[in-house]
Amino acid sequence: MEPVMMFVVVLLPVFAGVLVFLLPFRKRVHRLVFLEGMVTLTSVLAIWLLLDHPGDKLAIVKFTGDLTLSFRIDGMSMVFGGMAAVLWPLATLYAFEYMEHEQREKSFFLFYTLTYGVTLGIAFAEDMMTMYFFYELLTLVTVPLVMHTLSREAILASRKYLYYSLGGAAFGFLGLIFIIVYGSPDFVMGGSLNLAKIGGRTNLLLLIYVLAFLGFGVKAAVCPFNSWLPAAGVAPTPVTALLHAVAVVKAGAFAIIRLTYYCFGVEFLRGTWAQGVVMSVALVTILYGSGRAVKETHLKRRLAYSTISNLSYILFGVTIMTPLGLAGALTHMLCHAVMKICSFFCAGAVICKTGRTFIYELDGIGRKMPVVMGIFTVASLALMGTPGLCGFVSKWHLAQAAVDSADPLAFAGVGVLLVSALLTAVYMLTVAVRAWFPPAGFCDKSLAGITDPGICMLLPVCLFVGAMVLLGVYSMPLTDFLQRVSQGIY
């Protein structure tokens, strides 16, 4: 029964989204209660499955030979699926208040909930074929969310997102083909390539790995394929928060982890020119994202460039290609999810209550929205890597992994992390300083009537800031678990 539950958990939010769109709820509150109930039920069942950790494989569709659509839960499934299961109900609750005055709310929640099911499909995928199938579905169900407002800017942004994603998927598909030909599509910790088949084609396989890394890296917003992410900021904030914290960009990082550790294998890749190329891409992206964030004056786009930088923190840990590097990458994946969804939700609350989207418009806003801006300030400190908050924990583990690897390029990566931390302090604290300490002569009459949002928006961000502090002061259980996952124990 437990293997079948994996399929049920993936389908449940799909049916919920369709029913929310089709059923004639008499009142809006009835639709929202139904939706929150179904999303929460999905999360409860998903967490139960992840904790129970059934090791059996569930084949959904068999194509030919070893090619199937199938589910199985392993350690990586527990990390990515658990992250989605915890954050999605809170993100849905936040969306209720944010979308109250938006148009086409039913279609928004249709695709918003479908995305949850598809994300769980990626998490539960037993092999590369299944993950690739749901990875492509993720693009299709999130394009309508990016273009939700149907403004010219939103339509152009959705086209860019679609074109970039399809182009990246083509390179990912190339990797899938070579994995099938020279090994097995099944996820196996240590890699599934059959080295006896490779013969003298080592450099060809390394080239395919780099191309597949860049292909899946499109969703992870690596240079030079990241301009779609700031453009996608035109979507409603509940969408951009999940794009940046959970669903899309983290799916790209998750796919690269599967590609590196479960398909090609680090024993095949470590020490090769391919490792140097992909690590260099990650380090360049860290600096590029941080530098562009400093220059950006639009609040959501600044956070988008921050995401570009922080996603490559994860990829830097991946490309170290050691268990300690993978553990650091997974730690930052989870910590960044909490920090970034919190900061985006704070920004969305400001935009929702004030209509102001540029940083220079936020002078003195902390006086009127003290809870939101107080939490935003804590999230800013966490993103900087301040001790006592979760960002410090993840960056510490990444630096430790880099030093332990004895790789000169990884040593250089430690310097890149320090420079990025300094730039993060600049682009995040300038927002907080403006909000709390407006310039001399500032008149707050322009802020009349502005207050903190209601409980639907405040409850999630309060829980997120609590998680940032808790993970900062008591991270040992989480990091111990992630180290076991990186060693293939789960």
C-alpha positions in Angstrom: 0.0 0.0 0.0 2.8 2.4 0.8 4.3 2.5 -2.7 0.9 3.3 -4.1 0.6 6.2 -1.7 3.4 7.9 -3.5 1.3 8.1 -6.7 -1.7 9.2 -4.6 0.3 12.0 -3.0 1.4 13.3 -6.4 -2.1 13.1 -7.8 -3.9 14.6 -4.8 -2.9 18.3 -5.4 -3.6 17.8 -9.1 -7.2 16.8 -8.5 -7.5 19.5 -5.8 -6.4 22.2 -8.3 -8.9 21.0 -11.0 -11.7 20.8 -8.5 -11.0 24.4 -7.2 -11.3 25.6 -10.8 -14.4 23.6 -11.7 -16.6 23.4 -8.5 -19.1 26.2 -8.0 -18.2 27.3 -4.5 -20.8 29.7 -3.2 -18.4 31.7 -1.2 -14.7 32.5 -1.6 -13.9 31.4 1.9 -15.3 27.9 1.1 -13.0 27.5 -1.8 -10.0 28.7 0.2 -10.8 26.3 3.1 -11.1 23.4 0.7 -7.8 24.3 -1.0 -5.9 24.8 2.2 -7.3 21.5 3.5 -6.3 19.6 0.4 -2.8 21.1 0.3 -2.3 20.4 4.0 -3.5 16.8 3.6 -1.1 16.3 0.8 1.8 17.6 2.9 0.8 15.4 5.9 0.7 12.3 3.7 4.0 13.3 2.0 5.8 13.8 5.3 4.4 10.5 6.6 5.7 8.8 3.5 9.1 10.5 3.8 9.5 9.6 7.4 8.3 6.0 6.9 10.7 5.9 3.9 9.4 2.9 1.9 12.2 1.4 -0.1 10.0 -0.3 -2.7 9.8 0.9 -6.3 6.4 1.8 -7.8 6.3 1.5 -11.6 3.5 3.7 -13.1 4.2 3.2 -16.8 6.5 0.9 -18.6 7.8 2.0 -22.0 10.5 -0.4 -23.2 13.4 -2.2 -21.6 14.5 -0.3 -18.5 12.5 2.9 -19.4 9.7 3.4 -17.0 7.9 6.2 -15.1 8.4 5.0 -11.5 8.6 6.4 -8.0 10.9 5.5 -5.1 11.9 7.4 -2.0 15.5 7.8 -1.0 17.5 10.3 0.9 17.4 13.0 -1.7 13.6 12.5 -2.1 13.3 13.2 1.7 15.3 16.4 1.4 13.5 17.9 -1.7 10.1 16.5 -1.0 10.2 17.5 2.7 11.1 21.0 1.8 8.2 21.3 -0.6 5.8 19.6 1.8 6.6 22.0 4.7 6.6 25.2 2.7 3.7 24.8 0.4 0.8 25.0 2.8 2.2 28.2 4.3 2.8 29.6 0.9 -0.9 28.8 0.0 -2.1 30.5 3.1 -0.1 33.6 2.3 -1.5 33.6 -1.3 -5.1 33.8 0.0 -4.7 37.4 1.3 -2.4 38.5 -1.5 -4.7 37.3 -4.3 -7.9 38.7 -2.7 -8.0 41.7 -5.0 -6.4 40.0 -8.0 -8.2 38.8 -11.1 -8.5 35.2 -12.3 -8.0 33.8 -8.8 -9.5 30.4 -9.7 -7.1 29.8 -12.6 -4.2 31.0 -10.4 -4.9 28.4 -7.7 -5.4 25.8 -10.4 -1.9 26.1 -11.6 -0.5 26.9 -8.2 -1.7 23.6 -6.8 -0.8 21.6 -9.9 2.7 22.8 -9.4 2.8 21.2 -6.0 1.9 17.8 -7.4 4.5 18.1 -10.2 7.2 19.1 -7.7 6.5 16.1 -5.6 6.7 14.0 -8.8 10.3 15.3 -9.2 11.1 14.5 -5.6 9.8 11.0 -5.8 11.3 10.1 -9.2 13.1 6.8 -9.1 15.1 7.4 -12.2 16.3 10.0 -14.7 13.5 9.3 -17.1 10.8 10.0 -14.5 12.5 13.1 -13.2 12.9 14.5 -16.7 9.2 13.9 -17.4 8.0 15.8 -14.3 10.8 18.4 -14.8 9.3 19.3 -18.2 5.8 19.3 -16.8 7.0 21.8 -14.2 7.8 24.2 -17.0 4.3 23.8 -18.5 2.4 24.3 -15.3 4.4 27.4 -14.2 4.3 29.3 -17.5 0.6 30.3 -16.8 1.6 31.5 -13.4 4.3 33.8 -14.7 1.9 35.3 -17.3 -1.0 35.5 -14.8 -1.6 39.2 -15.0 -1.6 39.0 -18.8 0.2 42.3 -19.1 2.6 42.8 -22.0 5.5 42.5 -19.5 4.1 39.3 -18.1 3.6 37.7 -21.5 7.1 38.6 -22.6 8.5 37.3 -19.3 6.6 34.0 -19.7 7.9 33.6 -23.3 11.5 34.1 -22.2 11.0 31.6 -19.3 9.5 29.1 -21.7 12.2 29.5 -24.4 15.0 29.3 -21.9 13.5 26.3 -20.1 12.9 24.3 -23.3 16.4 25.1 -24.6 17.9 23.9 -21.3 15.7 20.8 -21.3 17.1 19.9 -24.8 20.6 19.7 -23.3 19.2 17.8 -20.3 17.6 15.3 -22.7 21.0 14.9 -24.4 22.4 13.8 -21.0 19.5 11.5 -20.4 20.2 9.7 -23.8 23.8 9.2 -23.0 23.1 8.0 -19.5 20.7 5.3 -20.9 23.2 4.3 -23.6 26.2 4.1 -21.3 24.6 3.0 -18.1 21.2 2.9 -16.5 18.6 5.7 -15.9 18.1 4.4 -12.3 19.4 6.7 -9.6 22.3 5.0 -7.8 24.4 6.8 -5.3 27.9 6.8 -6.8 26.7 6.8 -10.4 24.9 4.5 -12.8 27.4 4.6 -15.7 28.8 1.3 -16.9 32.5 2.3 -17.1 33.3 -0.8 -19.2 31.1 0.6 -22.0 32.8 4.0 -22.1 36.1 2.8 -23.6 37.9 5.8 -25.1 34.9 8.1 -25.0 35.7 9.6 -21.6 36.0 13.2 -23.0 32.8 12.8 -24.9 31.0 11.7 -21.7 32.6 14.6 -19.8 31.4 17.0 -22.5 27.9 15.6 -22.3 27.9 16.1 -18.5 28.9 19.7 -18.9 26.1 20.3 -21.5 23.6 18.6 -19.3 24.8 20.5 -16.2 24.2 23.8 -18.2 20.9 22.5 -19.5 19.5 21.7 -16.0 21.3 24.8 -14.8 18.9 27.0 -16.8 16.3 26.5 -14.1 19.0 27.0 -11.5 19.8 30.3 -13.2 23.5 29.8 -13.9 25.4 32.3 -16.1 24.7 33.1 -18.9 21.2 31.6 -18.8 19.6 33.5 -15.9 17.9 36.6 -17.4 14.6 34.8 -17.3 14.5 34.8 -13.5 14.5 38.6 -12.8 12.0 39.0 -15.7 9.7 36.4 -14.0 9.3 38.8 -11.1 6.3 40.3 -12.8 4.3 37.3 -11.5 2.3 37.6 -8.3 4.6 37.4 -5.2 3.3 33.9 -4.1 4.5 32.7 -7.5 7.9 34.3 -7.4 8.5 33.2 -3.9 7.9 29.5 -4.9 9.9 30.0 -8.1 12.8 31.3 -6.1 12.6 29.2 -3.0 11.1 25.8 -3.7 9.7 24.7 -7.1 11.6 25.9 -10.2 15.1 27.0 -9.3 15.5 24.3 -6.6 14.3 21.7 -9.1 17.2 22.8 -11.3 19.7 22.3 -8.5 18.1 19.0 -7.5 18.4 17.8 -11.1 22.1 18.7 -11.1 22.6 16.8 -7.9 20.9 13.7 -9.4 23.0 14.1 -12.6 26.3 14.5 -10.7 26.0 12.0 -7.8 23.4 9.5 -9.0 24.1 9.2 -12.7 27.6 10.2 -13.9 29.1 9.7 -10.4 31.8 11.8 -8.7 34.4 9.1 -9.1 34.1 9.5 -12.9 34.0 13.3 -12.7 36.3 14.4 -9.9 39.6 15.8 -11.0 38.6 16.2 -14.6 38.4 19.3 -16.7 34.6 19.0 -16.5 34.7 19.6 -12.8 36.8 22.7 -13.3 34.3 24.0 -15.9 31.2 23.5 -13.9 32.7 24.9 -10.6 33.9 27.9 -12.5 30.4 28.5 -13.8 29.0 28.3 -10.3 31.6 30.8 -8.9 31.1 33.3 -11.7 27.4 33.1 -11.2 27.8 33.8 -7.4 29.7 37.0 -8.1 27.5 38.0 -11.0 24.3 37.6 -9.1 25.6 39.5 -6.0 27.0 42.3 -8.2 23.8 42.8 -10.1 21.7 42.8 -7.0 23.8 45.7 -5.6 22.9 47.8 -8.7 19.2 46.8 -9.0 16.7 49.3 -7.6 13.5 47.2 -8.1 12.9 45.3 -4.9 11.7 41.9 -6.3 14.4 42.0 -9.1 17.0 42.6 -6.4 15.8 39.6 -4.6 15.9 37.7 -7.9 19.5 38.5 -8.5 20.2 37.4 -4.9 18.5 34.1 -5.8 20.8 33.7 -8.8 23.8 34.1 -6.5 22.6 31.8 -3.8 21.5 29.0 -6.1 25.1 28.8 -7.3 26.2 28.5 -3.6 24.4 25.2 -3.8 26.0 24.3 -7.1 29.4 25.2 -5.7 28.9 22.6 -3.0 27.7 20.1 -5.6 30.8 20.7 -7.8 33.2 20.1 -5.0 32.1 16.5 -5.5 32.7 15.2 -2.0 30.2 13.9 0.6 31.0 17.0 2.6 30.4 19.3 -0.4 27.0 17.6 -1.1 26.0 18.0 2.6 26.9 21.7 2.4 24.9 22.1 -0.8 21.8 20.4 0.8 22.2 22.5 3.9 22.1 25.7 1.9 19.3 24.4 -0.3 17.1 24.1 2.8 18.3 27.2 4.6 18.0 29.3 1.5 14.5 28.1 0.9 13.4 29.5 4.3 15.4 32.7 4.0 14.3 33.5 0.5 10.6 32.7 0.8 10.5 34.8 3.9 12.2 37.8 2.3 10.0 37.5 -0.8 6.9 37.3 1.3 7.9 40.4 3.2 8.5 42.2 -0.1 5.2 41.0 -1.3 3.4 42.3 1.8 5.0 45.7 1.2 3.9 45.8 -2.4 0.4 44.5 -1.6 -0.2 47.1 1.1 1.6 50.1 -0.5 1.9 49.4 -4.2 5.5 50.5 -4.0 8.0 48.3 -5.9 11.3 50.3 -5.9 13.7 50.5 -3.1 13.9 54.3 -3.1 10.2 54.4 -2.4 10.5 52.5 0.9 11.9 55.3 3.1 10.3 55.0 6.6 8.1 52.0 5.8 9.4 50.3 8.9 7.5 52.8 11.0 4.2 51.6 9.5 5.0 48.0 8.9 7.2 47.1 11.9 6.5 43.4 11.9 7.1 42.8 8.2 10.2 45.0 8.1 11.6 43.6 11.3 11.3 40.1 9.8 12.8 41.3 6.5 15.8 42.6 8.5 16.3 39.3 10.2 16.1 37.5 6.8 18.7 40.0 5.4 21.0 39.2 8.3 20.5 35.5 7.7 21.3 35.8 3.9 24.5 37.6 4.8 25.6 34.7 7.0 25.3 36.3 10.4 26.2 33.8 13.2 23.1 32.6 15.1 21.0 32.4 11.9 20.7 29.6 9.4 22.6 31.3 6.6 25.8 31.1 8.7 25.4 27.4 9.2 25.1 26.6 5.5 27.9 28.9 4.4 30.1 27.5 7.1 29.6 24.0 5.8 30.3 25.0 2.2 33.5 26.7 3.2 34.5 23.7 5.3 33.9 21.4 2.4 35.9 23.6 0.1 38.9 23.6 2.4 38.7 19.9 3.1 38.7 19.1 -0.7 42.2 20.4 -1.1 41.1 21.7 -4.6 42.8 25.0 -5.5 39.7 26.2 -7.3 37.5 25.3 -4.3 39.9 27.4 -2.1 39.3 30.3 -4.5 35.6 29.6 -3.9 36.0 30.4 -0.2 37.1 33.9 -1.2 34.2 34.2 -3.6 31.8 33.3 -0.7 33.4 36.0 1.4 33.1 38.7 -1.3 29.5 37.6 -2.0 28.7 37.9 1.7 29.9 41.5 1.7 27.9 42.3 -1.4 24.9 40.6 0.3 25.2 42.9 3.2 25.2 45.9 0.9 22.1 45.0 -1.2 20.0 43.6 1.7 20.8 46.1 4.5 20.3 49.1 2.3 16.7 48.2 2.1 16.4 47.7 5.8 18.3 51.0 6.6 16.0 52.9 4.3 12.9 51.4 5.9 14.0 52.1 9.5 16.1 55.3 9.1 14.7 57.6 6.5 16.7 60.7 5.5 16.5 63.9 7.5 13.4 65.9 6.9 11.4 62.8 5.8 7.6 63.3 6.2 5.6 60.2 6.9 2.3 61.7 5.7 2.8 59.8 2.5 2.6 56.6 4.5 -0.8 57.4 6.0 -3.1 54.4 6.2 -0.3 51.8 5.7 -0.2 49.0 8.2 1.1 45.5 8.6 -1.0 42.8 6.7 -3.4 40.4 8.1 -2.8 37.0 9.8 -2.7 35.0 6.5 0.4 36.9 5.5 1.9 37.4 8.9 1.7 33.8 10.2 3.9 32.3 7.5 6.6 34.9 7.8 6.6 34.7 11.6 7.1 30.9 11.3 9.8 31.4 8.8 11.8 33.8 10.9 11.4 31.3 13.8 12.8 28.6 11.6 15.8 30.8 10.6 16.7 31.3 14.3 16.1 27.7 15.3 18.2 26.3 12.5 20.9 28.9 13.3 21.2 27.9 17.0 20.3 24.2 16.8 21.2 22.9 13.4 22.9 19.6 14.5 20.0 17.2 13.9 19.5 18.6 10.4 23.2 18.7 9.4 23.7 15.2 10.8 20.8 13.9 8.7 22.1 15.7 5.5 25.5 14.2 6.0 24.0 10.7 6.1 22.1 11.5 2.9 25.3 12.7 1.2 27.0 9.5 2.2 24.2 7.4 0.7 23.1 6.0 4.0 19.4 7.0 3.3 
